[in-house]
Amino acid sequence: MMKKKKVFYVLFLWGLFLLPFVNLAVAKPNYVGIDEGDSFIWRTEFNKGPYEDYWIDAGYSDSYAENLTDYLFDVWDIDTDVEGWKVVILEIKSEKDDVYKSDDIYWVDYLYNFYESEVGISDWDREESNERGDIIEYDEDLYLDNTLWSWGLLKWFLATDVNWRELANNLEDEMDYWNEEGEASAEYRNYFFSRIHCGISTTWNPEDTSETEDFESVARYTEDGVLMYYEWTYDGKTIWEIELDGRFLYENGWWLIPLIVIVIGLVIVPVTIVSIVMVRKKHRAKKEGVAPPKKEKKPEVPSPTAVTPAAVTPSLEPPLEAEAVFCPMCGAQVKGGKNFCQECGANLKE
């Protein structure tokens, strides 16, 4: 019994030790593609004119059309001076569920800060802090009731499991129910490596009068359920246009591979070839033994050798006197070694 208690205490202490290292965060559902700390920027354009034109075409006066358009833009909280939106995700909440039309509906709340800019996408003013949004798991009835693409009830983030083709077919039935002539189609983009279901497009005419023209809308989302592009037009004129910063890369990412290949072909290959040629030239020069010209050496001039006079050893014997010679002509005595007589000048050698 004592041994069991000891084992229990040891395990309990180890549990307390490991508790700080256990990740208590709830894993987000697979239909949620955004994360805490994510930041998204959209370029925006809003115009009231085309929407006013619709009300005029429908038979209303100019002043009524203007007032009604102003009212609806206020309801949608749209400022036509705004040129950019920014959303920063602060927190992803735990998944919740509820019953909707006898079906269990699951969703996740998130907290965010919202910013607007009237100067491109550079000068941001915070408009909302710690606001709450939601990402709802795809359900065709719920999406039709809460995301009416034709009227701008637009969401920044959707579930990643939306069946766009199913939604398009049911939205077309919804238009018929409201006595509107229209059609809806799923938007697809083919890439080299995958096929992405990215959105929906609609065309419809409320047919209030024979003067009204067509409304059109296009909504595209990334694989993570982030709004990539939205445009709402009347008679071909833009009412709303919302574009995710960097959209070009999202839609055209497939061309990056051939672009990289071209860059390699135009830049890297020539540089490599030049480098190889230079290295080979240096190697060839070394191999052929090409050396710098030698300097000519000046002839060496030997330095004069100092001549040391021989040491003369003085003789200790007195010098011998020359033998005396007599002149044969006059008989005078002449010193030895003389050739002529000093008295008479006779040649002593003859």
C-alpha positions as a Markdown table, in Angstrom:
| # | Residue | x | y | z |
|---|---|---|---|---|
| 1 | Met | 0.0 | 0.0 | 0.0 |
| 2 | Met | 2.8 | 2.4 | 0.9 |
| 3 | Lys | 4.5 | 1.6 | -2.4 |
| 4 | Lys | 1.4 | 2.6 | -4.4 |
| 5 | Lys | 1.2 | 5.9 | -2.5 |
| 6 | Lys | 4.8 | 6.6 | -3.3 |
| 7 | Val | 4.2 | 5.9 | -7.0 |
| 8 | Phe | 1.2 | 8.2 | -6.9 |
| 9 | Tyr | 3.1 | 11.0 | -5.3 |
| 10 | Val | 5.9 | 10.7 | -7.8 |
| 11 | Leu | 3.5 | 10.8 | -10.8 |
| 12 | Phe | 1.7 | 13.8 | -9.2 |
| 13 | Leu | 4.9 | 15.7 | -8.8 |
| 14 | Trp | 6.0 | 14.9 | -12.3 |
| 15 | Gly | 2.6 | 16.2 | -13.6 |
| 16 | Leu | 3.0 | 19.5 | -11.8 |
| 17 | Phe | 6.5 | 19.8 | -13.2 |
| 18 | Leu | 5.4 | 19.2 | -16.8 |
| 19 | Leu | 2.2 | 21.3 | -16.6 |
| 20 | Pro | 3.9 | 24.5 | -17.7 |
| 21 | Phe | 5.1 | 22.8 | -20.9 |
| 22 | Val | 1.6 | 21.5 | -21.9 |
| 23 | Asn | 0.0 | 23.6 | -24.6 |
| 24 | Leu | -3.5 | 24.3 | -23.3 |
| 25 | Ala | -4.5 | 26.3 | -26.5 |
| 26 | Val | -7.5 | 24.8 | -28.3 |
| 27 | Ala | -6.6 | 23.7 | -31.8 |
| 28 | Lys | -8.6 | 25.7 | -34.4 |
| 29 | Pro | -10.9 | 23.8 | -36.7 |
| 30 | Asn | -9.7 | 22.9 | -40.2 |
| 31 | Tyr | -12.2 | 25.2 | -41.8 |
| 32 | Val | -10.5 | 28.3 | -40.2 |
| 33 | Gly | -7.6 | 29.5 | -42.4 |
| 34 | Ile | -6.5 | 32.6 | -40.5 |
| 35 | Asp | -4.2 | 32.8 | -37.4 |
| 36 | Glu | -3.6 | 35.1 | -34.6 |
| 37 | Gly | -1.2 | 37.9 | -35.6 |
| 38 | Asp | -2.2 | 37.8 | -39.3 |
| 39 | Ser | -2.6 | 41.2 | -40.9 |
| 40 | Phe | -4.5 | 41.9 | -44.2 |
| 41 | Ile | -4.7 | 45.0 | -46.3 |
| 42 | Trp | -7.3 | 45.7 | -49.1 |
| 43 | Arg | -7.3 | 48.5 | -51.6 |
| 44 | Thr | -10.8 | 50.0 | -51.9 |
| 45 | Glu | -12.9 | 52.1 | -54.3 |
| 46 | Phe | -16.5 | 53.2 | -53.6 |
| 47 | Asn | -18.8 | 55.1 | -55.9 |
| 48 | Lys | -22.3 | 56.2 | -55.2 |
| 49 | Gly | -23.0 | 57.4 | -58.8 |
| 50 | Pro | -23.8 | 54.0 | -60.4 |
| 51 | Tyr | -26.1 | 53.0 | -57.5 |
| 52 | Glu | -28.0 | 56.4 | -57.8 |
| 53 | Asp | -28.4 | 55.6 | -61.5 |
| 54 | Tyr | -30.1 | 52.4 | -60.7 |
| 55 | Trp | -32.8 | 54.1 | -58.5 |
| 56 | Ile | -33.3 | 56.7 | -61.2 |
| 57 | Asp | -33.7 | 53.9 | -63.9 |
| 58 | Ala | -36.2 | 52.3 | -61.5 |
| 59 | Gly | -38.4 | 55.4 | -61.7 |
| 60 | Tyr | -37.3 | 57.5 | -58.7 |
| 61 | Ser | -36.4 | 61.2 | -58.7 |
| 62 | Asp | -32.8 | 62.3 | -58.7 |
| 63 | Ser | -33.1 | 63.7 | -55.1 |
| 64 | Tyr | -34.8 | 60.5 | -53.8 |
| 65 | Ala | -32.1 | 58.4 | -55.5 |
| 66 | Glu | -29.4 | 60.4 | -53.9 |
| 67 | Asn | -30.9 | 60.4 | -50.4 |
| 68 | Leu | -31.6 | 56.6 | -50.6 |
| 69 | Thr | -28.1 | 55.9 | -51.8 |
| 70 | Asp | -26.6 | 58.0 | -49.0 |
| 71 | Tyr | -28.7 | 56.2 | -46.4 |
| 72 | Leu | -27.7 | 52.7 | -47.6 |
| 73 | Phe | -24.0 | 53.6 | -47.7 |
| 74 | Asp | -24.4 | 54.7 | -44.1 |
| 75 | Val | -26.1 | 51.5 | -43.2 |
| 76 | Trp | -23.2 | 49.6 | -44.8 |
| 77 | Asp | -20.8 | 51.9 | -43.1 |
| 78 | Ile | -19.1 | 52.8 | -46.3 |
| 79 | Asp | -17.1 | 56.0 | -46.7 |
| 80 | Thr | -16.3 | 56.9 | -50.3 |
| 81 | Asp | -13.2 | 58.8 | -49.3 |
| 82 | Val | -11.6 | 55.6 | -47.9 |
| 83 | Glu | -8.9 | 54.0 | -50.2 |
| 84 | Gly | -7.7 | 51.2 | -47.9 |
| 85 | Trp | -8.8 | 48.8 | -45.2 |
| 86 | Lys | -6.6 | 46.9 | -42.8 |
| 87 | Val | -7.5 | 44.1 | -40.4 |
| 88 | Val | -5.2 | 42.7 | -37.7 |
| 89 | Ile | -6.3 | 39.4 | -36.1 |
| 90 | Leu | -5.8 | 39.5 | -32.3 |
| 91 | Glu | -7.3 | 36.2 | -31.1 |
| 92 | Ile | -9.0 | 33.1 | -32.4 |
| 93 | Lys | -11.7 | 31.8 | -30.0 |
| 94 | Ser | -12.8 | 28.3 | -29.3 |
| 95 | Glu | -15.3 | 26.6 | -31.6 |
| 96 | Lys | -19.0 | 27.0 | -30.8 |
| 97 | Asp | -22.1 | 25.2 | -32.1 |
| 98 | Asp | -25.8 | 26.0 | -32.5 |
| 99 | Val | -28.9 | 24.6 | -34.2 |
| 100 | Tyr | -29.9 | 26.3 | -37.4 |
| 101 | Lys | -32.9 | 24.9 | -39.4 |
| 102 | Ser | -32.5 | 21.6 | -37.6 |
| 103 | Asp | -28.8 | 21.4 | -38.4 |
| 104 | Asp | -25.9 | 21.8 | -36.1 |
| 105 | Ile | -23.9 | 24.8 | -37.2 |
| 106 | Tyr | -20.3 | 25.3 | -36.0 |
| 107 | Trp | -18.4 | 28.5 | -36.0 |
| 108 | Val | -15.4 | 30.3 | -34.5 |
| 109 | Asp | -15.2 | 33.8 | -33.2 |
| 110 | Tyr | -12.2 | 36.0 | -33.7 |
| 111 | Leu | -11.1 | 39.4 | -32.3 |
| 112 | Tyr | -9.6 | 42.0 | -34.6 |
| 113 | Asn | -8.6 | 45.7 | -35.0 |
| 114 | Phe | -9.9 | 47.5 | -38.0 |
| 115 | Tyr | -8.1 | 50.5 | -39.7 |
| 116 | Glu | -9.0 | 52.8 | -42.6 |
| 117 | Ser | -6.8 | 55.0 | -44.8 |
| 118 | Glu | -7.8 | 57.9 | -47.1 |
| 119 | Val | -4.4 | 58.0 | -48.6 |
| 120 | Gly | -3.7 | 54.8 | -50.4 |
| 121 | Ile | -2.6 | 52.1 | -48.0 |
| 122 | Ser | -0.1 | 54.1 | -46.0 |
| 123 | Asp | -1.8 | 56.4 | -43.5 |
| 124 | Trp | -3.9 | 54.2 | -41.1 |
| 125 | Asp | -6.5 | 55.4 | -38.6 |
| 126 | Arg | -7.9 | 52.8 | -36.2 |
| 127 | Glu | -11.6 | 52.7 | -36.4 |
| 128 | Glu | -12.4 | 49.7 | -34.3 |
| 129 | Ser | -10.6 | 47.8 | -31.5 |
| 130 | Asn | -11.2 | 44.3 | -30.2 |
| 131 | Glu | -14.1 | 43.8 | -32.5 |
| 132 | Arg | -15.6 | 40.4 | -32.9 |
| 133 | Gly | -16.1 | 38.5 | -36.1 |
| 134 | Asp | -17.0 | 34.9 | -37.0 |
| 135 | Ile | -16.1 | 32.2 | -39.4 |
| 136 | Ile | -19.0 | 29.8 | -39.9 |
| 137 | Glu | -18.5 | 26.3 | -41.2 |
| 138 | Tyr | -20.0 | 26.0 | -44.6 |
| 139 | Asp | -23.8 | 25.3 | -44.8 |
| 140 | Glu | -25.6 | 26.2 | -48.0 |
| 141 | Asp | -28.8 | 27.5 | -46.4 |
| 142 | Leu | -26.9 | 29.6 | -43.8 |
| 143 | Tyr | -24.6 | 31.1 | -46.5 |
| 144 | Leu | -27.6 | 32.0 | -48.7 |
| 145 | Asp | -29.4 | 33.7 | -45.9 |
| 146 | Asn | -26.4 | 35.6 | -44.5 |
| 147 | Thr | -24.2 | 36.2 | -47.5 |
| 148 | Leu | -26.2 | 37.7 | -50.3 |
| 149 | Trp | -23.5 | 38.4 | -52.8 |
| 150 | Ser | -25.6 | 40.7 | -54.9 |
| 151 | Trp | -26.2 | 43.3 | -52.2 |
| 152 | Gly | -22.8 | 43.7 | -50.6 |
| 153 | Leu | -23.2 | 41.8 | -47.4 |
| 154 | Leu | -19.6 | 40.9 | -47.8 |
| 155 | Lys | -17.3 | 39.1 | -45.3 |
| 156 | Trp | -13.5 | 39.4 | -45.1 |
| 157 | Phe | -13.1 | 35.7 | -44.1 |
| 158 | Leu | -15.0 | 32.6 | -44.9 |
| 159 | Ala | -14.7 | 28.9 | -44.1 |
| 160 | Thr | -12.1 | 27.1 | -46.3 |
| 161 | Asp | -14.6 | 24.3 | -47.0 |
| 162 | Val | -17.2 | 26.4 | -49.0 |
| 163 | Asn | -18.7 | 24.4 | -51.9 |
| 164 | Trp | -18.8 | 27.2 | -54.4 |
| 165 | Arg | -20.5 | 25.2 | -57.2 |
| 166 | Glu | -23.3 | 24.2 | -54.8 |
| 167 | Leu | -23.6 | 27.7 | -53.5 |
| 168 | Ala | -23.8 | 29.2 | -57.0 |
| 169 | Asn | -26.6 | 26.7 | -58.0 |
| 170 | Asn | -28.6 | 27.5 | -54.9 |
| 171 | Leu | -28.1 | 31.3 | -55.3 |
| 172 | Glu | -29.6 | 31.2 | -58.8 |
| 173 | Asp | -32.7 | 29.5 | -57.3 |
| 174 | Glu | -32.8 | 32.2 | -54.7 |
| 175 | Met | -32.8 | 34.9 | -57.4 |
| 176 | Asp | -35.8 | 33.2 | -59.1 |
| 177 | Tyr | -37.6 | 33.1 | -55.7 |
| 178 | Trp | -37.3 | 36.9 | -55.4 |
| 179 | Asn | -38.6 | 37.3 | -59.0 |
| 180 | Glu | -35.3 | 38.4 | -60.3 |
| 181 | Glu | -33.7 | 37.3 | -63.5 |
| 182 | Gly | -30.2 | 36.2 | -62.8 |
| 183 | Glu | -27.5 | 33.6 | -62.8 |
| 184 | Ala | -24.6 | 32.6 | -60.6 |
| 185 | Ser | -21.5 | 30.6 | -61.4 |
| 186 | Ala | -18.6 | 29.3 | -59.4 |
| 187 | Glu | -15.2 | 30.9 | -60.1 |
| 188 | Tyr | -12.3 | 28.6 | -60.8 |
| 189 | Arg | -8.6 | 29.2 | -61.3 |
| 190 | Asn | -6.4 | 26.5 | -62.8 |
| 191 | Tyr | -2.8 | 26.5 | -61.6 |
| 192 | Phe | 0.0 | 24.2 | -62.6 |
| 193 | Phe | -0.1 | 22.2 | -59.4 |
| 194 | Ser | -3.7 | 22.4 | -58.1 |
| 195 | Arg | -7.2 | 23.5 | -58.9 |
| 196 | Ile | -8.6 | 26.1 | -56.4 |
| 197 | His | -12.3 | 26.8 | -55.8 |
| 198 | Cys | -12.0 | 30.5 | -55.2 |
| 199 | Gly | -15.3 | 32.2 | -55.5 |
| 200 | Ile | -18.6 | 33.1 | -57.2 |
| 201 | Ser | -19.9 | 35.5 | -59.8 |
| 202 | Thr | -23.4 | 36.7 | -60.4 |
| 203 | Thr | -25.4 | 38.6 | -63.0 |
| 204 | Trp | -29.0 | 39.7 | -62.4 |
| 205 | Asn | -31.6 | 42.3 | -63.1 |
| 206 | Pro | -34.3 | 43.1 | -60.5 |
| 207 | Glu | -36.6 | 44.0 | -63.5 |
| 208 | Asp | -38.3 | 46.8 | -61.6 |
| 209 | Thr | -38.9 | 48.5 | -64.9 |
| 210 | Ser | -37.7 | 47.9 | -68.4 |
| 211 | Glu | -35.2 | 50.7 | -67.9 |
| 212 | Thr | -33.1 | 49.0 | -65.3 |
| 213 | Glu | -29.7 | 47.5 | -66.3 |
| 214 | Asp | -27.8 | 44.5 | -65.0 |
| 215 | Phe | -26.1 | 44.2 | -61.7 |
| 216 | Glu | -22.9 | 42.1 | -61.6 |
| 217 | Ser | -20.7 | 40.9 | -58.8 |
| 218 | Val | -17.5 | 38.9 | -58.5 |
| 219 | Ala | -16.2 | 37.5 | -55.2 |
| 220 | Arg | -12.9 | 35.6 | -55.0 |
| 221 | Tyr | -11.2 | 34.1 | -52.0 |
| 222 | Thr | -7.8 | 32.6 | -51.3 |
| 223 | Glu | -7.3 | 29.0 | -50.2 |
| 224 | Asp | -7.3 | 30.3 | -46.6 |
| 225 | Gly | -10.8 | 31.8 | -47.0 |
| 226 | Val | -9.4 | 35.4 | -47.2 |
| 227 | Leu | -11.2 | 37.9 | -49.5 |
| 228 | Met | -9.0 | 38.4 | -52.5 |
| 229 | Tyr | -11.2 | 40.4 | -54.8 |
| 230 | Tyr | -14.7 | 41.8 | -54.8 |
| 231 | Glu | -16.4 | 44.0 | -57.4 |
| 232 | Trp | -20.0 | 45.1 | -57.5 |
| 233 | Thr | -21.2 | 47.0 | -60.6 |
| 234 | Tyr | -24.3 | 48.4 | -62.2 |
| 235 | Asp | -24.5 | 48.8 | -65.9 |
| 236 | Gly | -20.8 | 48.0 | -66.0 |
| 237 | Lys | -19.9 | 50.8 | -63.6 |
| 238 | Thr | -18.2 | 50.1 | -60.3 |
| 239 | Ile | -20.0 | 50.6 | -57.1 |
| 240 | Trp | -17.6 | 48.7 | -54.9 |
| 241 | Glu | -14.2 | 47.3 | -55.6 |
| 242 | Ile | -12.1 | 45.7 | -52.9 |
| 243 | Glu | -8.7 | 44.1 | -53.7 |
| 244 | Leu | -6.4 | 42.3 | -51.4 |
| 245 | Asp | -2.9 | 43.8 | -51.4 |
| 246 | Gly | -0.7 | 41.3 | -53.3 |
| 247 | Arg | -3.6 | 39.8 | -55.2 |
| 248 | Phe | -1.6 | 39.5 | -58.4 |
| 249 | Leu | 0.7 | 37.0 | -56.8 |
| 250 | Tyr | -2.3 | 35.0 | -55.5 |
| 251 | Glu | -3.9 | 34.7 | -58.9 |
| 252 | Asn | -0.8 | 34.4 | -61.0 |
| 253 | Gly | 1.6 | 32.5 | -58.7 |
| 254 | Trp | 2.0 | 29.8 | -61.3 |
| 255 | Trp | 4.1 | 32.0 | -63.6 |
| 256 | Leu | 6.8 | 32.4 | -61.0 |
| 257 | Ile | 8.5 | 29.1 | -62.1 |
| 258 | Pro | 8.9 | 30.0 | -65.8 |
| 259 | Leu | 9.9 | 33.5 | -64.7 |
| 260 | Ile | 12.7 | 32.1 | -62.5 |
| 261 | Val | 13.8 | 29.9 | -65.4 |
| 262 | Ile | 13.9 | 33.0 | -67.7 |
| 263 | Val | 15.9 | 34.9 | -65.1 |
| 264 | Ile | 18.3 | 32.0 | -64.8 |
| 265 | Gly | 18.7 | 31.9 | -68.6 |
| 266 | Leu | 19.2 | 35.7 | -69.1 |
| 267 | Val | 21.3 | 36.5 | -66.1 |
| 268 | Ile | 22.9 | 33.6 | -64.2 |
| 269 | Val | 23.9 | 31.6 | -67.3 |
| 270 | Pro | 25.9 | 34.5 | -69.0 |
| 271 | Val | 27.5 | 35.4 | -65.7 |
| 272 | Thr | 28.5 | 31.8 | -65.2 |
| 273 | Ile | 29.9 | 31.5 | -68.7 |
| 274 | Val | 32.0 | 34.7 | -68.3 |
| 275 | Ser | 33.4 | 33.4 | -65.0 |
| 276 | Ile | 34.3 | 30.1 | -66.5 |
| 277 | Val | 36.1 | 31.8 | -69.5 |
| 278 | Met | 38.1 | 34.0 | -67.1 |
| 279 | Val | 39.1 | 31.1 | -65.0 |
| 280 | Arg | 40.2 | 29.1 | -68.0 |
| 281 | Lys | 42.3 | 32.0 | -69.3 |
| 282 | Lys | 44.2 | 32.3 | -66.0 |
| 283 | His | 44.7 | 28.6 | -65.9 |
| 284 | Arg | 46.0 | 28.6 | -69.5 |
| 285 | Ala | 48.4 | 31.4 | -68.8 |
| 286 | Lys | 49.9 | 29.5 | -65.8 |
| 287 | Lys | 50.2 | 26.3 | -67.9 |
| 288 | Glu | 52.1 | 28.0 | -70.8 |
| 289 | Gly | 54.6 | 29.5 | -68.3 |
| 290 | Val | 54.1 | 33.1 | -69.4 |
| 291 | Ala | 56.4 | 35.1 | -67.1 |
| 292 | Pro | 57.3 | 38.8 | -66.8 |
| 293 | Pro | 60.4 | 39.9 | -68.8 |
| 294 | Lys | 63.7 | 39.5 | -67.0 |
| 295 | Lys | 65.8 | 42.5 | -66.1 |
| 296 | Glu | 69.2 | 42.6 | -67.8 |
| 297 | Lys | 72.1 | 42.3 | -65.4 |
| 298 | Lys | 74.9 | 44.8 | -65.6 |
| 299 | Pro | 78.4 | 43.4 | -66.0 |
| 300 | Glu | 80.2 | 43.2 | -62.8 |
| 301 | Val | 83.3 | 45.3 | -62.6 |
| 302 | Pro | 85.9 | 43.8 | -60.3 |
| 303 | Ser | 87.1 | 46.2 | -57.7 |
| 304 | Pro | 90.8 | 47.2 | -57.9 |
| 305 | Thr | 93.0 | 45.1 | -55.8 |
| 306 | Ala | 95.2 | 47.0 | -53.5 |
| 307 | Val | 98.8 | 46.3 | -54.3 |
| 308 | Thr | 100.9 | 45.9 | -51.2 |
| 309 | Pro | 104.5 | 46.7 | -51.9 |
| 310 | Ala | 106.8 | 43.9 | -51.1 |
| 311 | Ala | 108.7 | 44.3 | -48.0 |
| 312 | Val | 112.4 | 45.0 | -48.7 |
| 313 | Thr | 114.6 | 43.4 | -46.2 |
| 314 | Pro | 117.6 | 45.6 | -45.8 |
| 315 | Ser | 121.0 | 43.8 | -46.4 |
| 316 | Leu | 123.3 | 43.7 | -43.6 |
| 317 | Glu | 126.4 | 43.4 | -45.9 |
| 318 | Pro | 128.0 | 46.6 | -47.3 |
| 319 | Pro | 127.4 | 47.1 | -51.1 |
| 320 | Leu | 130.1 | 46.0 | -53.4 |
| 321 | Glu | 132.1 | 48.8 | -55.1 |
| 322 | Ala | 132.3 | 48.7 | -58.9 |
| 323 | Glu | 135.6 | 47.5 | -60.4 |
| 324 | Ala | 137.8 | 50.5 | -61.6 |
| 325 | Val | 138.5 | 50.8 | -65.4 |
| 326 | Phe | 141.3 | 52.8 | -67.1 |
| 327 | Cys | 140.7 | 54.6 | -70.4 |
| 328 | Pro | 142.8 | 53.1 | -73.1 |
| 329 | Met | 143.2 | 56.4 | -74.8 |
| 330 | Cys | 144.4 | 58.8 | -72.0 |
| 331 | Gly | 145.0 | 56.3 | -69.2 |
| 332 | Ala | 142.6 | 58.1 | -66.8 |
| 333 | Gln | 140.8 | 56.0 | -64.2 |
| 334 | Val | 137.0 | 55.6 | -65.0 |
| 335 | Lys | 134.4 | 54.3 | -62.6 |
| 336 | Gly | 133.1 | 50.9 | -63.2 |
| 337 | Gly | 129.9 | 50.8 | -65.3 |
| 338 | Lys | 130.7 | 53.9 | -67.4 |
| 339 | Asn | 130.6 | 53.8 | -71.2 |
| 340 | Phe | 132.7 | 56.9 | -71.9 |
| 341 | Cys | 135.9 | 58.3 | -70.4 |
| 342 | Gln | 135.3 | 61.3 | -68.2 |
| 343 | Glu | 138.6 | 62.9 | -69.2 |
| 344 | Cys | 138.9 | 62.4 | -72.9 |
| 345 | Gly | 135.4 | 61.1 | -73.9 |
| 346 | Ala | 136.7 | 58.0 | -75.5 |
| 347 | Asn | 134.2 | 55.1 | -76.0 |
| 348 | Leu | 135.2 | 52.5 | -73.5 |
| 349 | Lys | 133.1 | 49.8 | -75.2 |
| 350 | Glu | 135.0 | 49.9 | -78.5 |
